Amino acid sequence: MALQELNHWSEEELQQVASDGWGHAHTSFLRTNTGYHLGLTSAVPFEVIRRTTAGFHHGMIHVRFFHNGARRPRGPWRGDDRR
């Protein structure tokens, strides 16, 4: 679940709500200079590729999701269909 405008939130608060409220064990939090912090939560493991505020009004979190412990594309097409 992607979240924006997490004003007055901390990384610990996001982890707690994600775990207790949604059953999401995996989180990423980006504290921004604007105060409109960003968050990402998931029940599926993911790898954070990049978190940045450079070049963005608030920022961005770029991740790669894992399925059954292995990296794989998450989309409507099979990997061999994409070129």
C-alpha positions in Angstrom: 0.0 0.0 0.0 1.5 3.3 -1.0 0.8 6.2 1.3 1.4 10.0 1.0 1.1 13.0 3.2 2.1 11.1 6.4 2.3 14.4 8.2 3.5 14.0 11.8 4.2 10.3 11.4 7.4 8.4 12.2 8.9 5.3 10.7 8.1 3.4 13.9 4.4 4.5 13.8 4.1 3.4 10.2 5.6 0.0 11.1 3.2 -0.4 14.0 0.0 0.5 12.1 1.1 -1.6 9.1 1.7 -4.7 11.3 -1.2 -4.4 13.7 -3.8 -2.9 11.4 -3.1 -4.5 8.0 -0.9 -7.5 8.7 1.9 -6.0 6.7 5.4 -6.9 8.0 7.3 -5.0 5.4 7.5 -1.2 5.3 9.6 1.7 3.9 9.4 5.3 5.1 10.8 8.4 3.4 11.1 11.5 5.6 10.8 14.5 3.3 11.8 18.1 3.6 8.2 19.3 3.0 6.8 17.3 5.9 4.6 15.3 3.6 6.4 12.0 4.2 5.9 8.9 2.1 5.4 5.3 3.1 5.0 1.9 1.5 3.7 -1.2 3.3 3.3 -4.8 2.1 2.6 -8.3 3.2 5.0 -9.4 0.5 8.7 -8.8 0.9 10.3 -6.1 -1.2 13.7 -4.6 -1.8 14.1 -0.9 -1.6 16.0 0.2 -4.7 16.0 3.9 -4.0 14.5 6.5 -1.8 15.0 10.1 -2.7 13.7 13.6 -2.6 16.1 15.0 -5.2 14.2 16.1 -8.3 10.7 15.5 -6.7 8.4 17.9 -5.0 8.0 15.5 -2.0 10.0 12.4 -3.0 9.8 8.8 -4.3 10.3 5.3 -3.1 11.4 2.8 -5.8 11.0 -0.9 -4.8 11.2 -4.4 -6.3 8.7 -6.9 -4.9 9.5 -10.5 -4.1 7.1 -13.5 -4.4 7.7 -16.7 -2.5 11.2 -15.4 -1.6 12.3 -14.8 -5.2 12.4 -11.7 -7.3 9.9 -11.7 -10.1 8.1 -9.1 -12.2 4.7 -8.1 -10.9 2.5 -7.2 -13.8 -0.2 -8.4 -16.1 2.3 -10.0 -18.6 4.7 -12.9 -18.3 8.3 -11.9 -18.3 9.0 -13.5 -21.7 6.1 -11.4 -23.2 7.9 -8.1 -22.4 10.5 -6.7 -24.7 
